[in-house]
Amino acid sequence: MLSTQKHLLLTCFFLISTLFGFANTNHDLVNIANEQRILSQRIAKSYLLLAYGANLYEIKSNLTTSISKFESNLSTLRSQVPTHFTSVAVNTINKEAIVWHNLKVNVEKEPNSSNLNRVVELANSLLKKSHLAYTALKTEATISSRNTVDTNIKDLLLLSGKQEILSERLCLYFVAQKINVISEKPNPKILGTLRYVVEKLDRQLIILLETNVNSSDTKTIIDNALISFEDIRTNKTDFLDGKPSMNTIYRTTKELNKLFKALTLEYNKLATL
């Protein structure tokens, strides 16, 4: 009798462990897919900074490690997504891999401004494919999960995640614009995207600031992000003309990315309360 009960208990424990392991795996894969969106922009940003002439070891290291991380993440997604998600999600990963191959070929070349527009276009395309993959995985994981998150917190998590990406794009398109201004080769598409990124980041900062579910910690982070962004906001014309120093914008956008990442972590904590 005891042996039978023990066997039943072990079986139940195994089933529960398997169930929670599956849920955790889904969550991990969604997070990896999300990271790909940020990496797609960081890779292009680092490459363009080097093409501009930045000689910081940090930037060279960012390019190398971001390429390696994207490759590693993609390998994980391609091997594990078919086990836990539908063919629809698998297809989004495969399409992401195709664009990544094209971008990788370009960013592994010696950094130069001659293929600037090509790198920017491919990075933008990769962001779109990475976003589709992330959305597919997140949608399917949410359906299979029994956890519910307050709608307001869910919306704020989406916004803070978008701000992380926009802070990378802010630097990416600024350096692209600055190179074009210096070389006297204006590109209306790059300027238009830069203006869009500045204005969207600004609008979403205000939305985050005015929400009524902020904690004291999230409020402090948002206040610091507003302070960091203030010079760009109040001198937007000069910014769009590529006048600020590259070092200033690099440091500012790096700080913004750090703050929005911290904000996402804080909103995740609120989601679990």
LOBADO-533986 format. One record per residue (C-alpha): residue number from 1; residue in three letters; x negated, y, z. Coordinates in nm, 3 decimals. Layout:
BEGIN
  nr rest      px      py      pz
 NUM  ALA       X       Y       Z
...
***
This chain:
BEGIN
  nr rest      px      py      pz
   1  MET   0.000   0.000   0.000
   2  LEU  -0.278   0.240   0.101
   3  SER  -0.468   0.148  -0.212
   4  THR  -0.164   0.231  -0.429
   5  GLN  -0.112   0.567  -0.254
   6  LYS  -0.480   0.649  -0.293
   7  HIS  -0.463   0.567  -0.662
   8  LEU  -0.156   0.789  -0.706
   9  LEU  -0.325   1.077  -0.522
  10  LEU  -0.638   1.049  -0.738
  11  THR  -0.424   1.039  -1.052
  12  CYS  -0.234   1.352  -0.943
  13  PHE  -0.560   1.528  -0.859
  14  PHE  -0.700   1.442  -1.202
  15  LEU  -0.389   1.569  -1.380
  16  ILE  -0.386   1.895  -1.181
  17  SER  -0.760   1.946  -1.242
  18  THR  -0.711   1.884  -1.613
  19  LEU  -0.420   2.127  -1.629
  20  PHE  -0.610   2.405  -1.456
  21  GLY  -0.921   2.330  -1.660
  22  PHE  -0.716   2.373  -1.978
  23  ALA  -0.577   2.706  -1.856
  24  ASN  -0.922   2.832  -1.760
  25  THR  -1.061   2.726  -2.096
  26  ASN  -0.787   2.918  -2.275
  27  HIS  -0.857   3.227  -2.064
  28  ASP  -1.232   3.201  -2.129
  29  LEU  -1.180   3.169  -2.504
  30  VAL  -0.953   3.474  -2.509
  31  ASN  -1.222   3.673  -2.324
  32  ILE  -1.485   3.556  -2.573
  33  ALA  -1.264   3.658  -2.865
  34  ASN  -1.218   3.998  -2.701
  35  GLU  -1.595   4.041  -2.657
  36  GLN  -1.643   3.982  -3.031
  37  ARG  -1.449   4.301  -3.106
  38  ILE  -1.690   4.510  -2.899
  39  LEU  -1.999   4.331  -3.029
  40  SER  -1.895   4.391  -3.391
  41  GLN  -1.924   4.766  -3.331
  42  ARG  -2.230   4.752  -3.104
  43  ILE  -2.428   4.562  -3.368
  44  ALA  -2.356   4.819  -3.640
  45  LYS  -2.414   5.108  -3.398
  46  SER  -2.755   4.974  -3.294
  47  TYR  -2.856   4.913  -3.655
  48  LEU  -2.761   5.265  -3.761
  49  LEU  -2.940   5.419  -3.463
  50  LEU  -3.259   5.239  -3.571
  51  ALA  -3.199   5.348  -3.932
  52  TYR  -3.169   5.706  -3.806
  53  GLY  -3.511   5.674  -3.645
  54  ALA  -3.432   5.600  -3.281
  55  ASN  -3.728   5.418  -3.135
  56  LEU  -3.596   5.308  -2.798
  57  TYR  -3.676   4.949  -2.702
  58  GLU  -3.328   4.936  -2.548
  59  ILE  -3.164   4.987  -2.888
  60  LYS  -3.380   4.726  -3.059
  61  SER  -3.301   4.485  -2.778
  62  ASN  -2.928   4.564  -2.804
  63  LEU  -2.929   4.477  -3.173
  64  THR  -3.113   4.148  -3.122
  65  THR  -2.914   4.035  -2.820
  66  SER  -2.579   4.143  -2.967
  67  ILE  -2.642   3.945  -3.287
  68  SER  -2.743   3.642  -3.081
  69  LYS  -2.438   3.680  -2.854
  70  PHE  -2.198   3.716  -3.146
  71  GLU  -2.341   3.401  -3.305
  72  SER  -2.317   3.208  -2.979
  73  ASN  -1.960   3.324  -2.917
  74  LEU  -1.857   3.237  -3.271
  75  SER  -2.005   2.889  -3.234
  76  THR  -1.808   2.840  -2.911
  77  LEU  -1.485   2.960  -3.070
  78  ARG  -1.526   2.743  -3.378
  79  SER  -1.594   2.431  -3.171
  80  GLN  -1.334   2.478  -2.897
  81  VAL  -1.042   2.671  -3.044
  82  PRO  -0.925   2.372  -3.260
  83  THR  -0.884   2.168  -2.941
  84  HIS  -0.670   2.417  -2.751
  85  PHE  -0.496   2.635  -3.010
  86  THR  -0.295   2.603  -3.331
  87  SER  -0.424   2.604  -3.687
  88  VAL  -0.310   2.966  -3.715
  89  ALA  -0.564   3.069  -3.451
  90  VAL  -0.831   2.847  -3.607
  91  ASN  -0.783   3.020  -3.943
  92  THR  -0.840   3.363  -3.787
  93  ILE  -1.173   3.242  -3.645
  94  ASN  -1.278   3.104  -3.983
  95  LYS  -1.199   3.436  -4.153
  96  GLU  -1.396   3.620  -3.886
  97  ALA  -1.694   3.392  -3.956
  98  ILE  -1.693   3.478  -4.328
  99  VAL  -1.713   3.853  -4.265
 100  TRP  -1.974   3.800  -3.994
 101  HIS  -2.199   3.618  -4.240
 102  ASN  -2.191   3.917  -4.474
 103  LEU  -2.263   4.169  -4.197
 104  LYS  -2.542   3.955  -4.053
 105  VAL  -2.722   3.946  -4.388
 106  ASN  -2.727   4.326  -4.390
 107  VAL  -2.820   4.397  -4.026
 108  GLU  -3.106   4.148  -4.033
 109  LYS  -3.277   4.361  -4.298
 110  GLU  -3.526   4.629  -4.198
 111  PRO  -3.311   4.919  -4.069
 112  ASN  -3.268   5.189  -4.333
 113  SER  -3.002   5.439  -4.433
 114  SER  -2.963   5.313  -4.791
 115  ASN  -2.708   5.047  -4.693
 116  LEU  -2.545   5.262  -4.423
 117  ASN  -2.201   5.270  -4.583
 118  ARG  -2.207   4.895  -4.648
 119  VAL  -2.287   4.817  -4.284
 120  VAL  -2.014   5.051  -4.160
 121  GLU  -1.756   4.898  -4.397
 122  LEU  -1.847   4.543  -4.297
 123  ALA  -1.843   4.631  -3.925
 124  ASN  -1.497   4.780  -3.967
 125  SER  -1.378   4.471  -4.153
 126  LEU  -1.530   4.246  -3.885
 127  LEU  -1.352   4.442  -3.613
 128  LYS  -1.020   4.384  -3.791
 129  LYS  -1.085   4.008  -3.826
 130  SER  -1.208   3.983  -3.466
 131  HIS  -0.898   4.167  -3.347
 132  LEU  -0.670   3.930  -3.538
 133  ALA  -0.850   3.634  -3.379
 134  TYR  -0.822   3.786  -3.032
 135  THR  -0.453   3.864  -3.080
 136  ALA  -0.377   3.510  -3.202
 137  LEU  -0.556   3.346  -2.909
 138  LYS  -0.409   3.584  -2.652
 139  THR  -0.054   3.535  -2.785
 140  GLU  -0.080   3.156  -2.776
 141  ALA  -0.250   3.155  -2.435
 142  THR   0.022   3.381  -2.292
 143  ILE   0.298   3.154  -2.422
 144  SER   0.135   2.845  -2.265
 145  SER   0.066   3.020  -1.935
 146  ARG   0.317   3.049  -1.654
 147  ASN   0.148   3.356  -1.508
 148  THR   0.338   3.682  -1.546
 149  VAL   0.177   4.025  -1.543
 150  ASP   0.358   4.352  -1.480
 151  THR   0.433   4.515  -1.817
 152  ASN   0.279   4.847  -1.710
 153  ILE  -0.046   4.680  -1.602
 154  LYS  -0.051   4.476  -1.923
 155  ASP  -0.022   4.795  -2.130
 156  LEU  -0.300   4.962  -1.930
 157  LEU  -0.525   4.659  -1.979
 158  LEU  -0.472   4.687  -2.355
 159  LEU  -0.550   5.060  -2.345
 160  SER  -0.867   5.026  -2.139
 161  GLY  -0.985   4.749  -2.371
 162  LYS  -0.925   4.972  -2.673
 163  GLN  -1.121   5.252  -2.503
 164  GLU  -1.421   5.018  -2.467
 165  ILE  -1.415   4.958  -2.841
 166  LEU  -1.356   5.324  -2.925
 167  SER  -1.657   5.433  -2.717
 168  GLU  -1.876   5.205  -2.931
 169  ARG  -1.713   5.335  -3.250
 170  LEU  -1.758   5.693  -3.136
 171  CYS  -2.136   5.651  -3.142
 172  LEU  -2.133   5.433  -3.455
 173  TYR  -1.946   5.687  -3.667
 174  PHE  -2.130   5.984  -3.517
 175  VAL  -2.469   5.846  -3.622
 176  ALA  -2.328   5.758  -3.966
 177  GLN  -2.197   6.113  -4.001
 178  LYS  -2.525   6.264  -3.878
 179  ILE  -2.730   6.064  -4.129
 180  ASN  -2.496   6.173  -4.409
 181  VAL  -2.520   6.539  -4.303
 182  ILE  -2.901   6.528  -4.292
 183  SER  -2.926   6.354  -4.630
 184  GLU  -2.660   6.588  -4.775
 185  LYS  -2.445   6.292  -4.881
 186  PRO  -2.103   6.365  -4.729
 187  ASN  -1.866   6.073  -4.690
 188  PRO  -1.506   6.188  -4.626
 189  LYS  -1.404   5.840  -4.510
 190  ILE  -1.667   5.830  -4.235
 191  LEU  -1.584   6.185  -4.125
 192  GLY  -1.213   6.103  -4.124
 193  THR  -1.268   5.792  -3.913
 194  LEU  -1.490   5.984  -3.670
 195  ARG  -1.217   6.247  -3.625
 196  TYR  -0.957   5.971  -3.574
 197  VAL  -1.173   5.798  -3.310
 198  VAL  -1.232   6.121  -3.114
 199  GLU  -0.864   6.213  -3.114
 200  LYS  -0.742   5.864  -3.025
 201  LEU  -0.991   5.824  -2.741
 202  ASP  -0.881   6.164  -2.610
 203  ARG  -0.507   6.083  -2.630
 204  GLN  -0.549   5.748  -2.460
 205  LEU  -0.756   5.902  -2.181
 206  ILE  -0.465   6.132  -2.102
 207  ILE  -0.220   5.840  -2.106
 208  LEU  -0.443   5.649  -1.864
 209  LEU  -0.474   5.954  -1.641
 210  GLU  -0.100   6.018  -1.621
 211  THR   0.017   5.663  -1.548
 212  ASN   0.183   5.621  -1.209
 213  VAL   0.032   5.280  -1.130
 214  ASN  -0.330   5.392  -1.090
 215  SER  -0.514   5.304  -0.771
 216  SER  -0.766   5.540  -0.614
 217  ASP  -1.043   5.336  -0.781
 218  THR  -0.894   5.350  -1.132
 219  LYS  -0.818   5.722  -1.089
 220  THR  -1.184   5.789  -0.998
 221  ILE  -1.308   5.597  -1.302
 222  ILE  -1.072   5.785  -1.535
 223  ASP  -1.177   6.120  -1.384
 224  ASN  -1.543   6.031  -1.448
 225  ALA  -1.462   5.931  -1.806
 226  LEU  -1.291   6.267  -1.861
 227  ILE  -1.598   6.446  -1.727
 228  SER  -1.829   6.247  -1.956
 229  PHE  -1.606   6.313  -2.257
 230  GLU  -1.552   6.685  -2.184
 231  ASP  -1.840   6.823  -2.395
 232  ILE  -1.729   6.627  -2.701
 233  ARG  -1.368   6.729  -2.648
 234  THR  -1.436   7.102  -2.606
 235  ASN  -1.693   7.116  -2.887
 236  LYS  -1.517   6.884  -3.130
 237  THR  -1.603   7.088  -3.441
 238  ASP  -1.975   7.080  -3.365
 239  PHE  -1.948   6.710  -3.286
 240  LEU  -1.780   6.633  -3.619
 241  ASP  -2.050   6.837  -3.796
 242  GLY  -2.317   6.616  -3.638
 243  LYS  -2.478   6.899  -3.437
 244  PRO  -2.527   6.740  -3.092
 245  SER  -2.851   6.548  -3.036
 246  MET  -2.839   6.177  -3.101
 247  ASN  -2.979   6.105  -2.755
 248  THR  -2.695   6.303  -2.591
 249  ILE  -2.422   6.118  -2.779
 250  TYR  -2.588   5.781  -2.728
 251  ARG  -2.606   5.835  -2.351
 252  THR  -2.253   5.977  -2.333
 253  THR  -2.091   5.692  -2.525
 254  LYS  -2.294   5.437  -2.330
 255  GLU  -2.159   5.585  -2.006
 256  LEU  -1.804   5.589  -2.143
 257  ASN  -1.830   5.223  -2.241
 258  LYS  -1.956   5.137  -1.892
 259  LEU  -1.667   5.327  -1.730
 260  PHE  -1.398   5.172  -1.949
 261  LYS  -1.537   4.826  -1.882
 262  ALA  -1.515   4.897  -1.509
 263  LEU  -1.161   5.027  -1.559
 264  THR  -1.058   4.704  -1.731
 265  LEU  -1.196   4.505  -1.436
 266  GLU  -0.998   4.720  -1.191
 267  TYR  -0.676   4.677  -1.388
 268  ASN  -0.737   4.302  -1.390
 269  LYS  -0.756   4.316  -1.010
 270  LEU  -0.423   4.502  -0.998
 271  ALA  -0.274   4.238  -1.229
 272  THR  -0.350   3.964  -0.976
 273  LEU  -0.189   4.144  -0.678
***
